[in-house]
Amino acid sequence: MKAREMGLVEPSEVSILDATAHHLKFIGFQEMYFENAFPASYGVTPDPKFVNKPRGVLSDADKASLSPEAYTAKAAAAIVETLGLSRK
């Protein structure tokens, strides 16, 4: 609806939103899990070993100072290092 209001999609067009459950549908639940902030009625206590909060791999300064290509390459290298991956 917002895309139509913005003139990005014509009323005659059919649009499909591929929204993963991980982020868009359950972000509130995910945040409560990360913060251990469930109402008592939920009966949910997060297990710390499953609290895998998103975290940045590069700084805002990196993003501001690097070209999009260099930023992408540096971010990919940081992810590889964080995950302990290596080439086969």
C-alpha positions in Angstrom: 0.0 0.0 0.0 2.9 2.4 0.9 4.6 1.6 -2.5 1.3 2.5 -4.3 1.0 5.7 -2.2 4.6 6.6 -3.2 3.9 5.9 -6.9 6.3 3.0 -7.0 3.6 0.5 -7.9 0.7 1.1 -10.2 -2.8 0.0 -8.9 -3.0 -2.4 -11.8 0.3 -4.2 -10.8 0.4 -7.2 -8.6 3.2 -7.1 -5.9 4.7 -9.9 -3.8 6.6 -9.2 -0.6 8.9 -12.0 0.4 9.1 -11.4 4.2 11.1 -13.9 6.2 9.6 -14.9 9.5 13.0 -14.3 11.2 12.9 -10.5 10.9 9.7 -8.8 9.8 7.0 -11.0 11.3 8.5 -11.8 14.7 11.0 -8.9 15.4 9.1 -8.0 18.6 9.3 -11.6 19.9 13.0 -11.7 18.9 13.7 -8.5 20.8 11.9 -9.8 23.9 14.1 -13.0 23.7 17.3 -11.0 23.4 16.4 -8.7 26.2 14.7 -11.3 28.5 11.7 -9.0 28.5 8.7 -11.4 28.1 5.6 -10.7 30.1 5.1 -13.3 32.8 2.1 -14.7 31.1 4.3 -15.9 28.1 6.1 -18.3 30.4 9.3 -17.9 28.4 12.7 -17.7 29.8 15.5 -17.2 27.2 18.4 -19.7 27.2 21.5 -17.5 27.0 23.2 -20.0 24.7 20.5 -19.3 22.1 20.6 -15.5 22.4 22.5 -14.7 19.2 22.0 -11.0 18.9 23.0 -9.4 15.6 26.2 -7.5 15.7 28.0 -5.3 13.3 31.3 -6.4 11.8 32.4 -2.9 10.6 32.0 0.6 12.0 30.1 3.5 10.7 33.4 5.2 10.1 34.3 2.2 7.8 31.1 2.7 5.9 31.7 6.4 5.5 35.3 6.2 4.4 35.1 3.2 2.0 33.7 2.9 -1.5 30.7 0.5 -1.7 32.9 -2.1 -3.3 35.7 -1.8 -0.7 33.1 -1.8 2.1 31.5 -5.0 0.8 34.9 -6.7 0.5 36.0 -5.6 4.0 32.6 -6.7 5.5 32.9 -10.1 3.7 36.4 -10.6 5.1 35.3 -9.6 8.6 32.5 -12.2 8.4 34.8 -14.9 7.2 37.2 -14.1 10.1 34.4 -14.0 12.6 33.1 -17.4 11.5 36.5 -18.9 11.3 36.1 -19.9 7.7 38.8 -20.8 5.3 39.1 -21.6 1.6 38.9 -25.3 0.6 
